[in-house]
Amino acid sequence: MKKYHTPVLLGSLLVVFLPSIAKAEIQEYLIRRMILLQTKCDLVDVKKEEPKQGGFKFLTRCENVSFYPDGVTITCSDKDRETSCKIKTKIKKFENLNLLKNSVNQHHDDEAEK
């Protein structure tokens, strides 16, 4: 079914009002909110990419590189739905540093006993 729009005459000017189509699209502030609420990333910036297979991909950089040294990647399969966005980057845990910390604490405890 086609919609026809009635032209309006304003003085000697003919104006035709066409309906505007509002396009919903995932905005950067939604990604920033997701990072803030769901990760330990102190966000520096967000870059948006459009992969060939559709959707969006957001690459973020974090100020504190302890948990996300390479930043956080978020993919959104549907350009119009925030709920389609998923965090793809796993938090980094440096277990070897904890082992080192425990051995240093053990060494200090041994020294205190002497």
N, C-alpha and C positions, 0 to 999 in steps of 0.2 A: 504494500500500500504506500503510495507516494504522498508526501505532504507538500502542498502548495502554499507558498507564502504570499500574502497580499502586499503589494507594494504600497508604500505610504508616500504621499506627495507633501513635501514641506516647502512651501513657496514654489520656487522654480526647480527645486532639487528633488529627484525621485530617489527614495531610499528603500532598500529591501532588507528586512531583518531576517537573517538566517539563524537557526538555532545553533548555539555553540555546543560543542561536545566536550565535556569536561573529562579529561583522561586522568584516571587515578594511576599513580605510579609511586613506587616505594621511594621515599625521600631519605636523604642522608641523616636527618635528625632521628629517624626511626632506627637506623643502624647504630648511631651513636648511643641511643638509649639502650639498645640490646647489649652492646658492649659493656656499658656501665653497669647494667643489672646482672649480667650473666657471666662476666669474666673478671679477672684481676688485672686487666689491662688499663694503664693510665694512657688514654687515647691522645695521640699527637695529631694524626690526620687520617682521612678516609679517601680512598680512590675507588672510583666506580668503573667497572668494565662490563662490556656486553659480549658474552661468549657467543660463538656462532650457533650453538644449539638453543639459544633463547635464554630468557631470564636475565638475572644480573649476578655479578660477582663483585664483592666489595673487599678490598685489601686495606687493612688498617696497620698503622705503625704505632707501637706502644713506647711510652717514655721509659717505663721500667721493663727492662728486657729479661728480668729474672724468670718470669713464667712464660712469656711469649717472645723469645729472642728474634723470631722472624715475623712478628706481627700476628694478626688474626685474620683468617679468611672466612668470609660469610658468603654463602651462595643462596640465591633466591630463584626458585624454579618458575615462579609466576611473577611477572613484572608488576602486577596490580594487587598482589596480596602479601602483606607483611608476614602473615602466618606461614608462608612458604619458605621463609628464610631460616637457614640452619647454620650454626657455627661449625666449621669443618676442622679448625685447628684445635688440637688437644693441648692442655696445659702441660708444660714441661716440669718434670720433677727430677732434680739432680740428686739421686740416691747416694752417689759416691761422695758428695759433699757432706751428707749426713753421716756417712761412715767415718769420714775424716774428722768431723766435729766430735763424734762420740769417742774416737781414739784420743783426741787431744784432751777431752774432758777426763778420760780414764787416766791419762798420763798425769794430769794435774792432781787428781785424787790420790794417785800412788805417791806423788811427791809430798802431799800434805800428810800422809800417814807416817812418813819417815821422821 
